[in-house]
Amino acid sequence: MAASSCASVRYYGHLAHGQLQILRERESLPRVIADPRTPPQLARRLTLAMQARAFASTRLALPDNRSYTSYVALDRPYVAWNVFAAPRYAVEAVPQCFPFAGCVAYRGYFRQALAERHAAQLSEQGLDVWVGPVPAYSTLGWFADPILSSMMRWDDDELVGTIFHELAHQRVYVKGDTAFNESFATFVEREGVRQWRRSRGLPPPDDRQRALESGFTVQVLALRERLRSDYARGGGEAALAARKREDIAAFRRDYAAWRDRAFPGDHRYDAWVAAPINNARLLPFGLYDRWTGAFATLFRQADRNWVLFYRRVQALARRRPAAREQALRALDTPAAAVR
């Protein structure tokens, strides 16, 4: 217990130091944009981010605070790395619980070496692990989150959408319900980008890109359910390991057939599929869009009024977990969508 306590103190100390460093290095967007040393392309994108930040509050009724009004140039390609872990023969995450965020499916680190060290320790315990890079995150309004240099790798829609997404977390957040939180923020992001593009005289977002992302997610979730079913059959270590290998091999064949049939010539997910796959690597899939259909229905029922929509989302957030999921399932049906 003493060793565990010391490890926790060191971990939280690392988080506090990393967050404080980011807060110390913030520079206001107008100052960075006006600085003659700022590259013109970066100045253009920060100007866009500043305009999107104003749009978020005036048109999407998202929090009007100092978040995303400053910039930090990081000394690394990503702001953080998340460590996901799952049992070797189960598809549920080993949860990580925190005082303010509740329980989530990962543990974050500001330094890649620390994340990989923790992943190695979990692997030695017989768990499947995966370390995923993080370009942006939200402190849920506790601090004024900045635009990060790691966010500059995205195209304009992704940059703008991420600002909307992270501000949505400040609007409504339920401790311990990752699927609810991420689906809500993802809906706000997608609808917000649609309205943002319309306001600037741009065409709607590329539906083909969204269809590709959704289709790939369906493929991965099918693998996860196949593994869940095969693990439930039980048996010895050798039998479970063999089924796992067979399911992953079948997924790779199914993916190739789906890609060539639905999106011939598009190979953007090939590297992901070819890399080693384990239970932990599957965990992020489905969290970000599990309930987006339900939130879309709720938005229509609120007559596309953002303030009324958030009020109804907050009412859902106050329900007990089982009642909240039941309400979301009811909203996520074809009958509810057409009402």
Salt bridges, closest charged atoms under 4 A:
ASP35 OD2 - ARG37 NH2 2.87
ASP75 OD1 - ARG76 NH1 2.92
ASP75 OD2 - ARG111 NH2 3.32
GLU92 OE2 - ARG228 NH1 2.24
ASP128 OD1 - ARG88 NE 3.62
ASP128 OD2 - LYS244 NZ 2.65
ASP156 OD1 - ARG44 NH2 3.35
ASP156 OD1 - ARG45 NH2 3.10
ASP157 OD2 - ARG197 NH1 2.93
ASP177 OD2 - ARG324 NE 3.03
GLU182 OE1 - HIS165 NE2 2.94
GLU182 OE1 - HIS169 NE2 3.30
GLU189 OE1 - HIS165 ND1 2.93
GLU191 OE1 - ARG194 NH2 3.12
GLU191 OE2 - ARG304 NH2 2.52
GLU225 OE2 - ARG228 NH2 3.04
ASP230 OD1 - ARG233 NH1 3.13
ASP254 OD2 - ARG226 NH2 3.37
ASP260 OD1 - ARG259 NE 2.93
ASP266 OD2 - ARG208 NH1 3.55
ASP266 OD2 - ARG268 NH2 2.71
ASP270 OD1 - ARG259 NH1 3.00
ASP270 OD2 - HIS267 ND1 2.76
GLU325 OE2 - ARG329 NH2 2.71
ASP332 OD2 - ARG290 NH1 3.77
